[in-house]
């Protein structure tokens, strides 16, 4: 009887509705596979398209069945950690914010509290992330940007630090590096890829965060 219950449970599990976290997990595995050369740009684009169209967990798992899972407990090195800053410095209890545009547009701008990590994915869509009036409650903000036949634009104020790493496959990945004069200014790191698409991050001329030093120090205490 117990075996029959287990078999029944196994048959129904693939029918579970997929969550955004489920899709992000699969997308991360595909991104690693693209970076390691296990998938070419065309295969990656096809699978990413299927990820964000999937409705159930059963539709997601076959997309990474032939790919290695990331090692458990592995933590990617953080090249933007400040000297003397521990691994738990500036951690944010809130989950990463996800911005997705599939044959659509998605905009985040105005006065808003920026999470420590944002994930942006555009498939035949457009995403605009405007940080010029945002409230930074941590020193480092990481934006993971992936564009497939889409467009992602990130705008930051002129008095913060902007860095990034990424690649373009028949597309454009461009981060205009910026170093703030204030060593305690927020850092925005834009990482990702563009496949037949565009990812662009640069400062917005004339936009600056007022009282930058006092505001950031208040949140870091």
C-alpha positions as CSV (number, residue, x, y, z in Angstrom):
1,X,0.0,0.0,0.0
2,X,2.8,2.4,0.9
3,X,4.5,1.7,-2.4
4,X,1.3,2.4,-4.3
5,X,0.9,5.8,-2.5
6,X,4.5,6.6,-3.3
7,X,4.0,5.8,-7.0
8,X,0.8,7.9,-7.1
9,X,2.7,10.8,-5.5
10,X,5.5,10.5,-8.0
11,X,3.0,10.6,-10.9
12,X,1.3,13.8,-9.6
13,X,4.4,15.7,-8.6
14,X,5.3,16.8,-12.2
15,X,1.8,18.3,-12.4
16,X,2.6,20.8,-9.7
17,X,2.3,24.4,-10.8
18,X,5.7,26.0,-11.3
19,X,6.6,29.0,-9.2
20,X,8.9,32.0,-10.2
21,X,11.6,30.4,-7.9
22,X,11.3,27.2,-9.9
23,X,11.8,29.0,-13.2
24,X,14.7,31.1,-11.8
25,X,16.4,27.9,-10.6
26,X,16.2,26.3,-14.1
27,X,17.2,29.6,-15.8
28,X,20.3,29.7,-13.6
29,X,21.4,26.2,-14.6
30,X,20.9,27.1,-18.3
31,X,23.0,30.3,-17.9
32,X,25.8,28.3,-16.3
33,X,25.6,25.8,-19.2
34,X,25.8,28.6,-21.8
35,X,28.9,30.1,-20.0
36,X,30.6,26.7,-19.9
37,X,29.9,25.9,-23.5
38,X,27.6,23.0,-22.9
39,X,24.8,24.8,-24.8
40,X,25.2,27.1,-27.8
41,X,23.3,30.4,-28.1
42,X,20.5,28.9,-30.2
43,X,19.9,26.0,-27.8
44,X,20.0,28.3,-24.8
45,X,17.5,30.7,-26.4
46,X,15.1,27.8,-27.1
47,X,15.3,26.4,-23.6
48,X,14.9,29.8,-21.9
49,X,11.8,30.4,-24.0
50,X,10.4,27.1,-22.8
51,X,11.3,27.9,-19.2
52,X,9.2,31.1,-19.1
53,X,6.3,29.4,-20.9
54,X,6.3,26.4,-18.6
55,X,3.2,26.0,-16.4
56,X,4.2,23.0,-14.3
57,X,7.3,21.5,-12.7
58,X,7.1,18.6,-15.0
59,X,7.7,20.9,-18.0
60,X,10.8,22.4,-16.4
61,X,12.8,19.4,-15.4
62,X,13.4,18.0,-18.9
63,X,15.0,21.3,-19.9
64,X,18.0,20.6,-17.6
65,X,18.0,16.8,-17.5
66,X,21.1,16.5,-19.6
67,X,23.0,19.2,-17.7
68,X,24.9,19.0,-14.4
69,X,23.3,20.5,-11.3
70,X,25.4,23.2,-9.5
71,X,27.4,21.8,-6.6
72,X,25.5,22.0,-3.3
73,X,26.5,24.8,-1.0
74,X,28.7,26.5,-3.6
75,X,28.8,30.2,-3.2
76,X,30.1,32.3,-6.1
77,X,32.9,34.7,-5.1
78,X,31.8,38.3,-4.8
79,X,34.3,40.5,-6.7
80,X,32.5,43.6,-5.4
81,X,32.8,42.9,-1.7
82,X,34.6,45.8,0.1
83,X,37.9,45.1,2.0
84,X,37.2,43.9,5.5
85,X,33.5,43.2,4.8
86,X,32.3,39.8,5.8
87,X,30.2,37.4,3.7
88,X,27.1,38.4,5.6
89,X,27.6,42.1,5.4
90,X,24.7,44.0,3.9
91,X,22.6,40.9,3.6
92,X,18.9,41.4,2.8
93,X,16.3,39.2,4.3
94,X,14.0,39.9,1.4
95,X,14.1,37.6,-1.6
96,X,15.5,38.7,-4.9
97,X,13.1,40.9,-6.9
98,X,12.4,39.4,-10.3
99,X,11.5,41.5,-13.4
100,X,10.3,39.5,-16.4
101,X,9.2,40.7,-19.8
102,X,8.0,38.1,-22.3
103,X,6.6,39.8,-25.4
104,X,5.9,42.7,-23.1
105,X,7.5,45.6,-21.1
106,X,8.4,46.0,-17.5
107,X,9.5,49.2,-15.7
108,X,10.9,49.8,-12.3
109,X,11.5,53.5,-11.5
110,X,10.7,56.3,-9.1
111,X,11.1,56.2,-5.3
112,X,11.6,52.6,-4.4
113,X,13.8,50.5,-2.0
114,X,16.3,48.5,-3.9
115,X,16.8,44.8,-3.0
116,X,20.3,43.5,-2.6
117,X,19.7,41.4,-5.7
118,X,17.5,41.9,-8.7
119,X,16.9,39.4,-11.5
120,X,15.8,40.7,-14.9
121,X,14.9,38.6,-17.9
122,X,13.6,39.8,-21.2
123,X,12.4,37.6,-24.1
124,X,11.2,39.6,-27.0
125,X,10.4,42.3,-24.4
126,X,11.7,45.4,-22.8
127,X,12.8,46.1,-19.2
128,X,13.7,49.5,-17.8
129,X,15.4,49.7,-14.4
130,X,15.8,53.3,-13.2
131,X,17.8,53.7,-10.0
132,X,18.2,57.5,-10.1
133,X,15.6,58.1,-7.4
134,X,15.9,54.7,-5.6
135,X,16.7,54.2,-1.9
136,X,19.9,52.1,-1.3
137,X,19.8,50.3,2.0
138,X,22.9,48.3,1.3
139,X,26.3,49.1,-0.2
140,X,26.2,46.5,-2.9
141,X,23.3,45.8,-5.3
142,X,23.6,43.1,-7.9
143,X,21.5,42.9,-11.0
144,X,21.5,39.6,-13.0
145,X,20.3,40.6,-16.5
146,X,19.5,38.1,-19.2
147,X,18.2,39.2,-22.6
148,X,17.1,36.9,-25.5
149,X,15.8,38.9,-28.5
150,X,15.0,41.6,-25.9
151,X,16.2,44.7,-24.3
152,X,17.2,45.6,-20.7
153,X,18.3,49.2,-19.8
154,X,19.7,50.1,-16.4
155,X,20.1,53.8,-15.4
156,X,22.0,54.9,-12.3
157,X,22.8,58.3,-10.7
158,X,26.2,59.8,-11.5
159,X,27.6,59.7,-8.0
160,X,27.6,55.9,-7.3
161,X,29.9,53.2,-8.6
162,X,28.7,51.1,-11.6
163,X,30.5,47.9,-12.6
164,X,29.6,44.8,-14.5
165,X,30.6,41.6,-16.3
166,X,28.8,39.9,-19.1
167,X,28.8,38.7,-22.7
168,X,26.9,39.1,-25.9
169,X,26.1,36.3,-28.4
170,X,25.1,38.1,-31.6
171,X,23.9,40.8,-29.2
172,X,25.2,43.7,-27.2
173,X,26.2,43.7,-23.5
174,X,27.5,47.1,-22.4
175,X,28.2,48.5,-18.9
176,X,29.6,52.0,-18.7
177,X,32.0,51.7,-15.7
178,X,31.7,54.5,-13.2
179,X,33.8,55.0,-10.0
180,X,32.3,57.3,-7.3
181,X,34.6,59.7,-5.5
182,X,33.0,58.7,-2.2
183,X,34.5,55.4,-1.2
184,X,31.3,54.5,0.8
185,X,29.0,55.2,-2.1
186,X,26.6,52.4,-3.2
187,X,27.9,49.9,-5.8
188,X,25.7,48.6,-8.6
189,X,27.0,45.5,-10.4
190,X,25.3,44.4,-13.6
191,X,26.1,40.8,-14.6
192,X,24.6,38.7,-17.3
193,X,24.3,38.0,-21.1
194,X,22.6,39.1,-24.2
195,X,21.6,36.6,-26.9
196,X,20.4,38.4,-30.1
197,X,19.4,41.2,-27.7
198,X,20.7,44.1,-25.7
199,X,21.8,44.8,-22.1
200,X,22.9,48.3,-21.3
201,X,23.8,50.0,-18.0
202,X,25.1,53.6,-17.7
203,X,24.7,56.7,-15.6
204,X,21.9,59.1,-16.3
205,X,23.3,62.5,-16.9
206,X,22.5,65.1,-14.3
207,X,20.9,62.7,-11.8
208,X,22.6,62.4,-8.4
209,X,21.6,61.1,-5.0
210,X,21.5,64.0,-2.5
211,X,23.2,63.6,0.9
212,X,24.7,60.3,-0.3
213,X,27.2,59.8,2.5
214,X,24.8,60.4,5.4
215,X,21.9,58.4,3.9
216,X,24.0,55.3,3.3
217,X,25.8,55.4,6.6
218,X,22.4,55.6,8.4
219,X,21.3,52.3,6.8
220,X,24.7,50.6,7.4
221,X,24.7,51.2,11.2
